[in-house]
């Protein structure tokens, strides 16, 4: 069969003009890094760029924050780190969780910093390092101090640290833990955070003393995620791991005041693709869940749940901005499109909403703003899930920072 004559690159370039996109403000990322650096009380700031930079674009975010002064990067998967290396990024990259042991040679090859919390992982990294013409590989030991997700149990962590110190292929470069409720001001939760830090610091004292006895360099230590950085002075050890706050989103409702200086880095926008008049009493979208009480105008936007707009956003009070006005999403969001009641915009402005008019789903227009946190509250979730959910179908357009780049 004869080909179309259109390359994948050409098709991607055309798709980049799609009437739905995300603007990523790299200057906002640099600003947020500065806010977090100031809050960190002198601790080094490492930027968490896992999950494609929380949906913002890992390579572009990494470039921007490293240029702005971040000292290292954190990811979840070996693959994520390899993609950064392939883009020419040579900064330290910490794998935040232990990887399958068969990935040890790749971790060593690409100069990554693995996290370990089992003897099998320590031995796999050490064996891979000893088989390669490389210096000892820096590893970080993760201790589970109470979150009970992953990490060496507090009863096992000291022996595991000694195991690392005993293997010539690896160096105990870091020891860390993760806080479960650092974003909460509930007294019980604050006590839990304090207990986590107590367990962590007690183990650190033993590990550091033993390392010194063996002539090893004291490991760097870290416990603070974004919430820990902003809200818990005790958690700010050698480094802090800046995740969601780096992207301008509050780590939790309880500490919104501490996140007030942050600037959201992502805006989600679309253009009106269709406009129609609808009659009072008629219904709309799948399930016909929304009934119009009066004649009005409805605009369709070419963006849907396959792009990261949750299907039920229109049934829980979700709004978008058109002409600087808040407009309700009507009916359930469909896979590729959603509908918005813009009748009051036309009444207020005296002009018709037209094909190609810009709508803002997350971001600002005129004097109004819709934040990711607003969606999160409506949907009983967190801002993390909202921005991470903006799918790869949405082109990212980058403004500011060390370079302006677009990616379809």
NORHU-V290510 format. One record per residue. RES is the residue in one small letter. OMEGA is omega in degrees with one decimal (none if undefined). Layout:
RES&OMEGA ; RES&OMEGA
//
This chain:
x&-177.8 ; x&-179.5 ; x&-177.6 ; x&-176.4 ; x&179.2 ; x&-179.3 ; x&176.8 ; x&178.4 ; x&178.6 ; x&179.6 ; x&178.4 ; x&178.9 ; x&178.4 ; x&179.6 ; x&-178.7 ; x&176.2 ; x&177.9 ; x&-177.4 ; x&170.0 ; x&-175.5 ; x&174.4 ; x&172.4 ; x&179.3 ; x&-176.9 ; x&-178.4 ; x&176.2 ; x&175.6 ; x&176.9 ; x&178.8 ; x&177.3 ; x&-178.6 ; x&175.6 ; x&178.2 ; x&177.9 ; x&-178.8 ; x&176.2 ; x&178.4 ; x&-179.8 ; x&-172.0 ; x&175.4 ; x&176.9 ; x&176.4 ; x&175.6 ; x&-179.1 ; x&173.3 ; x&-174.8 ; x&177.4 ; x&-176.3 ; x&177.6 ; x&178.6 ; x&-178.7 ; x&179.3 ; x&-178.9 ; x&178.6 ; x&-176.6 ; x&-177.2 ; x&-170.6 ; x&-176.8 ; x&-178.1 ; x&177.1 ; x&-179.6 ; x&177.4 ; x&-174.8 ; x&-174.8 ; x&175.5 ; x&176.8 ; x&-178.4 ; x&174.1 ; x&174.5 ; x&-175.6 ; x&-179.9 ; x&-178.0 ; x&176.1 ; x&176.5 ; x&-179.7 ; x&-169.9 ; x&174.9 ; x&-179.2 ; x&179.5 ; x&-180.0 ; x&179.5 ; x&177.5 ; x&176.9 ; x&177.6 ; x&-179.6 ; x&177.8 ; x&176.7 ; x&-179.5 ; x&-175.4 ; x&178.0 ; x&173.7 ; x&178.6 ; x&178.8 ; x&171.2 ; x&-169.0 ; x&177.0 ; x&-179.7 ; x&-178.1 ; x&176.1 ; x&-172.4 ; x&-180.0 ; x&176.6 ; x&-177.3 ; x&178.8 ; x&178.2 ; x&178.5 ; x&178.6 ; x&-177.4 ; x&-174.8 ; x&175.2 ; x&-179.6 ; x&177.4 ; x&-177.9 ; x&167.4 ; x&179.0 ; x&172.2 ; x&172.0 ; x&176.9 ; x&-178.8 ; x&179.5 ; x&176.7 ; x&-177.2 ; x&-179.4 ; x&178.8 ; x&180.0 ; x&179.4 ; x&-179.9 ; x&180.0 ; x&-179.2 ; x&178.2 ; x&-177.1 ; x&178.4 ; x&-177.2 ; x&175.1 ; x&175.8 ; x&-178.4 ; x&174.7 ; x&174.4 ; x&174.4 ; x&177.7 ; x&177.2 ; x&-178.8 ; x&175.3 ; x&-178.3 ; x&176.6 ; x&179.1 ; x&176.6 ; x&172.2 ; x&173.8 ; x&179.1 ; x&177.3 ; x&176.4 ; x&-177.5 ; x&178.9 ; x&-176.6 ; x&-169.4 ; x&-178.2 ; x&179.4 ; x&178.5 ; x&175.8 ; x&178.0 ; x&178.6 ; x&177.8 ; x&179.4 ; x&-178.0 ; x&-177.4 ; x&-177.4 ; x&-177.4 ; x&-177.1 ; x&177.7 ; x&177.6 ; x&-174.7 ; x&-176.9 ; x&174.2 ; x&-176.7 ; x&174.9 ; x&-179.2 ; x&-175.8 ; x&-173.7 ; x&-172.8 ; x&-178.2 ; x&-178.6 ; x&-173.9 ; x&175.2 ; x&175.8 ; x&-176.8 ; x&179.0 ; x&179.3 ; x&178.0 ; x&175.8 ; x&178.8 ; x&177.5 ; x&178.4 ; x&179.2 ; x&175.7 ; x&-178.7 ; x&175.1 ; x&-179.8 ; x&-178.8 ; x&-176.2 ; x&177.2 ; x&178.2 ; x&179.6 ; x&-179.0 ; x&179.7 ; x&-177.1 ; x&-178.6 ; x&178.4 ; x&-180.0 ; x&177.4 ; x&180.0 ; x&178.5 ; x&-179.5 ; x&177.7 ; x&-179.8 ; x&176.2 ; x&179.4 ; x&-179.3 ; x&169.4 ; x&-175.7 ; x&178.4 ; x&179.5 ; x&-170.0 ; x&162.8 ; x&-179.7 ; x&-178.8 ; x&177.7 ; x&178.8 ; x&-175.3 ; x&-166.1 ; x&-172.6 ; x&-178.6 ; x&-177.4 ; x&-176.1 ; x&-175.4 ; x&-178.8 ; x&-177.7 ; x&180.0 ; x&170.1 ; x&-179.4 ; x&-175.9 ; x&179.8 ; x&-170.4 ; x&-178.9 ; x&177.2 ; x&-177.2 ; x&174.5 ; x&-178.9 ; x&-179.2 ; x&177.3 ; x&-179.6 ; x&-175.8 ; x&-175.6 ; x&-177.2 ; x&176.7 ; x&-179.0 ; x&179.5 ; x&-179.4 ; x&-172.6 ; x&-177.8 ; x&-179.2 ; x&178.7 ; x&177.3 ; x&-177.1 ; x&-177.0 ; x&167.0 ; x&-178.7 ; x&-172.3 ; x&175.9 ; x&175.3 ; x&178.3 ; x&-177.4 ; x&-179.6 ; x&178.8 ; x&179.4 ; x&171.1 ; x&177.3 ; x&-176.0 ; x&172.8 ; x&179.8 ; x&178.2 ; x&-177.5 ; x&-172.1 ; x&173.1 ; x&-177.3 ; x&179.7 ; x&179.0 ; x&-173.3 ; x&-179.5 ; x&177.4 ; x&-179.9 ; x&180.0 ; x&-179.2 ; x&173.3 ; x&-179.4 ; x&177.1 ; x&179.1 ; x&175.4 ; x&175.4 ; x&175.4 ; x&-176.0 ; x&-179.7 ; x&-175.0 ; x&-174.1 ; x&174.1 ; x&178.5 ; x&178.2 ; x&174.2 ; x&-174.0 ; x&-173.5 ; x&-175.1 ; x&-179.0 ; x&-179.6 ; x&-179.3 ; x&179.1 ; x&175.7 ; x&179.3 ; x&179.8 ; x&171.4 ; x&-179.1 ; x&174.6 ; x&-178.7 ; x&-180.0 ; x&180.0 ; x&173.0 ; x&-178.4 ; x&-177.2 ; x&167.8 ; x&-177.5 ; x&-178.0 ; x&-179.8 ; x&173.7 ; x&178.7 ; x&-172.9 ; x&-172.3 ; x&-173.8 ; x&171.3 ; x&-176.7 ; x&-174.1 ; x&176.0 ; x&-177.2 ; x&-177.3 ; x&-177.3 ; x&176.2 ; x&179.7 ; x&178.7 ; x&-176.8 ; x&-173.5 ; x&-176.7 ; x&178.1 ; x&-179.2 ; x&169.2 ; x&-170.4 ; x&174.9 ; x&178.3 ; x&176.1 ; x&-177.3 ; x&174.9 ; x&179.8 ; x&177.0 ; x&172.5 ; x&-178.9 ; x&-174.7 ; x&173.8 ; x&-173.1 ; x&-179.6 ; x&-177.1 ; x&178.5 ; x&169.8 ; x&-178.5 ; x&175.0 ; x&179.4 ; x&177.6 ; x&175.0 ; x&-176.7 ; x&-179.9 ; x&179.0 ; x&-174.2 ; x&-179.9 ; x&177.0 ; x&-177.3 ; x&-178.5 ; x&177.6 ; x&-175.4 ; x&-178.7 ; x&-175.8 ; x&177.1 ; x&-178.3 ; x&177.1 ; x&-164.4 ; x&-179.9 ; x&176.1 ; x&-177.5 ; x&175.9 ; x&173.9 ; x&175.4 ; x&-173.8 ; x&178.3 ; x&179.1 ; x&176.4 ; x&-176.9 ; x&179.5 ; x&174.3 ; x&-176.1 ; x&174.3 ; x&177.9 ; x&178.9 ; x&none
//
